[in-house]
Amino acid sequence: METQIGVLLALALPVVAAGCGATVPDPIVESSSLEQGTLESLIGNDATVTATVLNNGSAGEVEVTAQFLDSNEVVLGEFSETANMKQGERRRFSIDVEIPENSQELNVTADAAN
């Protein structure tokens, strides 16, 4: 009897998990860049980060975040933009930022908004 219960749970869990993933956006950053130049040349200045995002999940709110990190990967600044995206939609986001001193890296991510 214990074996049957274990088999039923093993079969049921993937079905439940698959159903959960289909109800939220699943955004992927396809590309990102600084519009006005290189990170090093723009430190301390205002700039625009652009990102092309593809939503592989259901329609819903997507948050795109640009993080500036130092050489130890400590976040020095974070800027976000949120938009509603349709299923399968590809969209270009433009995020106005102020690049913090000591920035060494730009990290752009996209997630389902909470």
C-alpha positions in Angstrom: 0.0 0.0 0.0 2.8 2.4 0.8 4.3 1.8 -2.7 1.0 2.7 -4.3 0.7 6.0 -2.4 4.3 6.9 -3.3 3.7 6.3 -7.0 0.5 8.3 -6.9 2.3 11.3 -5.3 5.2 11.0 -7.8 2.7 11.2 -10.6 0.6 14.0 -9.2 3.3 16.4 -8.2 4.6 17.2 -11.7 1.0 17.8 -12.9 0.4 20.3 -10.0 3.8 22.0 -10.6 3.1 22.3 -14.3 -0.2 23.9 -13.6 1.3 26.5 -11.3 3.9 27.7 -13.8 1.3 28.4 -16.5 -0.5 31.2 -14.6 2.4 33.8 -14.3 4.7 35.6 -16.7 8.0 33.9 -17.4 10.2 36.8 -18.8 13.6 36.4 -20.3 16.1 39.2 -21.0 17.3 38.6 -24.5 19.6 41.6 -24.7 20.6 44.7 -22.7 22.8 47.7 -23.1 23.6 51.3 -22.0 22.4 53.7 -24.6 24.9 56.5 -24.2 28.2 54.7 -24.0 30.2 52.4 -21.8 29.7 51.8 -18.1 33.2 53.2 -17.3 32.5 56.4 -19.3 29.2 57.1 -17.7 29.9 56.6 -13.9 28.3 59.4 -11.9 26.0 60.4 -14.8 22.4 59.8 -15.8 21.9 57.2 -18.6 19.3 54.9 -20.1 19.5 51.1 -19.9 17.6 49.3 -22.6 16.5 45.7 -22.4 14.6 43.4 -24.8 12.4 41.0 -22.9 10.4 38.0 -24.1 7.5 36.7 -22.0 7.4 32.9 -22.3 4.6 32.6 -19.7 1.1 33.9 -19.2 0.1 37.5 -19.5 0.8 39.7 -16.5 3.0 42.3 -14.9 6.7 42.0 -15.5 9.4 43.9 -13.6 12.8 44.6 -15.3 15.6 45.6 -13.0 19.0 47.1 -13.7 21.5 46.6 -11.0 25.0 48.2 -10.7 27.6 46.2 -8.8 31.0 46.9 -7.5 34.0 44.6 -7.9 32.8 42.5 -4.9 29.4 42.1 -6.5 27.8 44.4 -3.9 24.7 46.2 -5.3 25.4 49.9 -5.5 22.2 51.0 -7.2 19.0 49.4 -8.5 16.4 50.8 -10.9 13.3 49.0 -12.1 10.4 49.4 -14.6 7.2 47.4 -14.6 4.8 46.8 -17.5 2.0 44.4 -18.4 3.1 41.9 -21.0 1.0 39.5 -23.1 1.9 35.9 -23.5 4.6 35.5 -26.1 5.2 39.3 -26.3 8.6 40.8 -26.9 9.1 44.3 -25.6 11.9 46.8 -25.3 12.2 48.4 -21.9 14.0 51.7 -21.3 15.1 52.4 -17.7 16.4 55.8 -16.7 19.3 55.3 -14.2 22.0 57.2 -12.4 25.2 55.2 -12.5 26.8 55.0 -9.0 30.5 55.7 -8.4 32.6 52.5 -8.3 30.3 50.6 -10.6 32.0 47.7 -12.3 29.1 45.6 -13.7 25.6 46.1 -15.0 23.2 43.2 -14.3 19.7 43.3 -16.0 17.0 40.8 -14.9 13.3 40.3 -15.6 10.8 38.6 -13.2 7.1 38.3 -12.8 6.0 41.3 -10.7 4.6 40.7 -7.2 
